[in-house]
């Protein structure tokens, strides 16, 4: 998996790195924590997304960045989506 590049961005106006058209265009696949995040991404970036899949991980958006419980959930759920 050394050929995988990952970036993190948020939808909240206060997010340290906000998701924008440039990041959406860069991505081969986008992961969202919850369905409402996926829906917001699809609506806001419809033109830029094209056929880029937006996958919902089903993780409640209640964790702090790099919180150990969040990292554990990501490790558990992400491998099934990686090619």
ABEGO torsion letter per residue (X at the ends): XAABBBBBBBABAABABBBBAAAAAABABBBBABAAAAAAAAAAAAAAAEABBBBBAGBBBABBBGBAAAAAAAAAAAAAABX
